[in-house]
Amino acid sequence: MEEMVEQIELLLEQGDERQLKDYLDNLNISDVEELIDELPQHGPKFIETLATNRAVNVFRILDFPTQERILKKLPGKKVGQIINELPPDDRTALFSEMHGDTVSSLILHLSAADRKEALALLGYEEDSVGRLMTPDYIAVKKSWDVERVLQHIRQYGKNSETIDVIYVVGDKGVLLDDIRIREILLVDPSTKVSELMDGRLIALNAADPQEDAINVFRMNNRTALPVTDAANTLLGIVTVDDILWIANEEYTEDIQKIGGTEALDEPYLDINLFKLVKKRVGWLVVLFIGEMFTATAMTFFGDEIAKWVVLAYFLPLIISSGGNSGSQASTLIIQAMALGEITLADWWRVMRRELISGLMLGIILGIIGFLRISIWSMFSHIYGPDWLFVAFVVGFALVGVVLWGSLSGSMLPIILKKLGADPATSSAPFVATLVDVTGLVIYFTIAILVMPH
């Protein structure tokens, strides 16, 4: 990569436009994208120099801030070429990120038909499958024979997003079935399309959440899926490259939320510093207020702390163990829900498993805690004459706190999903804060019951 950057910088310095174009046109699309990342100030120059088709292929894999920056610096003619040549789904994704006035000016570059198509796609909800679909596909009738289908593909295939799958439609564009291209290529040309139909149709609804589409693709090993409306009319298709892009965005958002911050809508190094602080401060304030209840709980048990000061030594141990078990459970459940491994209907199975696993984990940590205090007391009097009672309090408290942490961490994502919120917002810090407060209550309640009065 370093050698490539040096070569490009030399060509830019020499001002040899022809040689620069030849060099860029012979690079892989991904190499040009990396060059734009390495030399962002020359990004518009690279896109302008490339042949239109290659420029579009590079432009569509750039992140949105880079796309926006390049569009602002490109001459109007090149902007028009790129906007017109972008596949409808990529064009919709670009428009959906931009301000309305910018979209209005870009749409003017489109033909009347493309303009109508772009506005129709933008009419769907922001996170719906409708925003991902492209209307460029091959559709045939079930009464056609394979020979006619092949003629149709030769005539219109170049304009299709993919020809891996052919779609069979009936009256008024109702989707009947989909057929893989290999099925068409391997049969006699006189075979009717109806003979190739097997009824094993999988389709997405335009109003479905994009996250649902990710799971459908994952479970069915498809390169493209048709998109229909409520009347089962074929509206377009969604291809796997768009799904991979969305899956990456969903994963990034979930990781950021699990870490206790709002999802960033720009790369970390590009986002404005004050905007970054704004994204983080909300959760921090919520978590800070939550942790205040820890002080309230400790105040409530002030007499017990004064009477048995030795119990204070183990507060960090109790709090961290509960928070850690809760964070573990929360992360596991959020991931399982994202992969479609569990649904809301599985809440009891999840709770039952966490009851058992949380109890087992708590017992293991409780035994370790009990043994630590017991063994230490053989060589030191730091825990006083009532060290055995302290050991039992810590041991039983660890069982209770770890069990409660596992239950809280596993149930919160499911409850949030039920309420229509994003399960990822039951982040590890949030679960840890909740378990901190309740863990103290469990710890000192057990102490009151066990310690000698």
Long-range contacts (C-beta under 8 A, 24 or more apart in sequence): 1-34, 1-38, 4-31, 4-34, 4-35, 5-35, 5-38, 5-39, 8-35, 8-39, 8-42, 9-39, 12-42, 12-45, 17-49, 20-49, 21-49, 21-50, 21-51, 24-49, 24-50, 24-54, 25-50, 25-51, 25-54, 29-54, 29-57, 29-58, 29-61, 30-61, 32-58, 33-58, 33-61, 33-62, 36-62, 36-66, 36-70, 37-66, 40-66, 40-69, 43-69, 43-70, 44-69, 44-70, 44-73, 44-74, 47-74, 47-78, 47-82, 48-74, 48-75, 48-78, 52-81, 52-82, 52-85, 53-85, 55-81, 55-82, 56-81, 56-82, 56-85, 56-86, 59-86, 60-86, 60-87, 60-90, 63-267, 64-94, 64-97, 64-266, 65-266, 65-267, 65-270, 67-94, 68-97, 68-98, 71-106, 76-109, 79-106, 79-109, 80-109, 83-109, 83-110, 84-109, 84-110, 84-111, 84-114, 87-134, 87-136, 87-161, 88-114, 88-117, 88-118, 88-121, 88-133, 88-134, 88-135, 88-136, 88-236, 89-121, 89-131, 89-132, 89-133, 89-134, 89-161, 89-238, 89-239, 89-242, 91-118, 92-118, 92-121, 92-122, 92-131, 92-132, 93-131, 93-132, 93-242, 95-122, 96-122, 96-126, 96-131, 124-206, 124-207, 125-207, 127-209, 127-210, 127-211, 128-206, 128-207, 128-208, 128-209, 128-210, 129-204, 129-205, 129-206, 129-207, 129-208, 129-209, 129-210, 129-212, 129-213, 129-227, 129-238, 130-206, 130-207, 130-227, 130-235, 131-210, 132-210, 132-213, 132-238, 132-242, 132-243, 132-246, 133-206, 133-227, 133-235, 133-236, 133-237, 133-238, 134-161, 134-236, 134-237, 134-238, 134-239, 135-235, 135-236, 136-160, 136-161, 136-236, 136-237, 137-161, 137-162, 137-167, 137-224, 137-226, 137-234, 137-236, 137-237, 138-163, 138-166, 138-167, 139-166, 139-167, 139-168, 139-169, 139-173, 139-234, 140-166, 140-167, 140-168, 140-169, 140-193, 141-168, 141-169, 141-170, 141-193, 142-168, 142-170, 142-176, 142-177, 142-192, 142-193, 142-194, 142-197, 143-192, 143-193, 143-194, 144-192, 144-193, 145-189, 145-190, 145-191, 145-192, 145-193, 146-184, 146-187, 146-188, 146-189, 146-190, 146-191, 146-192, 146-193, 146-196, 147-189, 147-190, 149-184, 149-193, 150-184, 150-189, 161-224, 161-237, 161-239, 162-223, 162-224, 162-237, 162-239, 164-223, 164-224, 165-222, 165-223, 165-224, 165-237, 167-226, 167-234, 167-237, 168-193, 168-197, 169-234, 172-233, 173-233, 173-234, 174-231, 174-232, 174-233, 174-234, 175-201, 175-203, 175-226, 175-228, 175-232, 175-233, 175-234, 176-201, 177-201, 178-202, 178-226, 201-226, 203-227, 203-228, 203-232, 204-228, 204-238, 205-229, 205-230, 206-235, 206-236, 210-246, 210-250, 211-250, 211-338, 213-238, 213-243, 213-246, 214-243, 214-246, 214-247, 214-250, 215-339, 215-340, 217-243, 218-339, 218-340, 219-340, 250-338, 251-338, 253-424, 254-334, 254-338, 254-422, 254-424, 257-422, 257-424, 257-425, 257-427, 258-330, 258-331, 258-334, 258-424, 258-427, 258-428, 259-427, 259-428, 259-429, 260-284, 260-287, 260-427, 260-428, 260-429, 260-430, 283-427, 283-429, 283-430, 286-430, 287-429, 287-430, 287-433, 290-430, 290-433, 290-434, 290-436, 290-437, 291-433, 291-436, 291-437, 293-437, 294-319, 294-436, 294-437, 294-440, 297-437, 297-440, 297-441, 297-444, 298-440, 301-440, 301-444, 304-444, 304-447, 304-448, 304-451, 305-444, 308-386, 308-390, 308-447, 308-451, 310-382, 310-383, 310-384, 310-386, 310-390, 311-390, 311-393, 311-443, 311-444, 311-447, 311-451, 314-369, 314-390, 314-394, 314-397, 314-443, 315-440, 315-443, 317-369, 317-394, 317-398, 318-394, 318-397, 318-398, 318-401, 318-439, 318-440, 318-443, 319-435, 319-436, 319-439, 319-440, 321-365, 321-398, 321-401, 321-402, 321-405, 321-439, 322-401, 322-402, 322-404, 322-405, 322-432, 322-435, 322-436, 322-438, 322-439, 323-405, 323-431, 323-432, 323-433, 323-435, 323-436, 323-439, 324-405, 324-432, 325-358, 325-361, 325-362, 325-401, 325-402, 325-405, 325-406, 325-409, 325-435, 326-405, 326-406, 326-408, 326-409, 326-428, 326-431, 326-432, 326-434, 326-435, 327-409, 327-428, 327-431, 327-432, 328-406, 328-409, 329-354, 329-358, 329-405, 329-406, 329-407, 329-408, 329-409, 329-410, 329-431, 330-409, 330-410, 330-412, 330-413, 330-426, 330-427, 330-428, 330-431, 331-409, 331-428, 332-410, 333-409, 333-410, 333-413, 333-414, 333-423, 334-413, 334-423, 334-424, 334-426, 337-413, 337-414, 337-417, 337-423, 338-423, 344-414, 344-417, 344-418, 347-411, 347-414, 350-410, 350-411, 350-414, 351-407, 351-410, 351-411, 354-406, 354-407, 354-409, 354-410, 354-411, 355-403, 355-406, 355-407, 357-406, 358-402, 358-403, 358-404, 358-405, 358-406, 358-407, 359-399, 359-403, 361-402, 361-403, 361-406, 362-398, 362-399, 362-400, 362-401, 362-402, 362-403, 363-399, 365-398, 365-399, 365-402, 366-394, 366-395, 366-396, 366-397, 366-398, 366-399, 366-402, 367-395, 369-394, 369-395, 369-398, 370-394, 370-395, 386-451, 386-452, 389-450, 389-451, 389-452, 390-451, 392-450, 393-443, 393-446, 393-447, 393-450, 393-451, 396-446, 396-450, 397-439, 397-442, 397-443, 397-446, 397-447, 400-442, 400-446, 401-435, 401-438, 401-439, 401-442, 401-443, 404-435, 404-438, 404-439, 404-442, 405-431, 405-435, 405-439, 408-434, 408-435, 408-438, 409-435
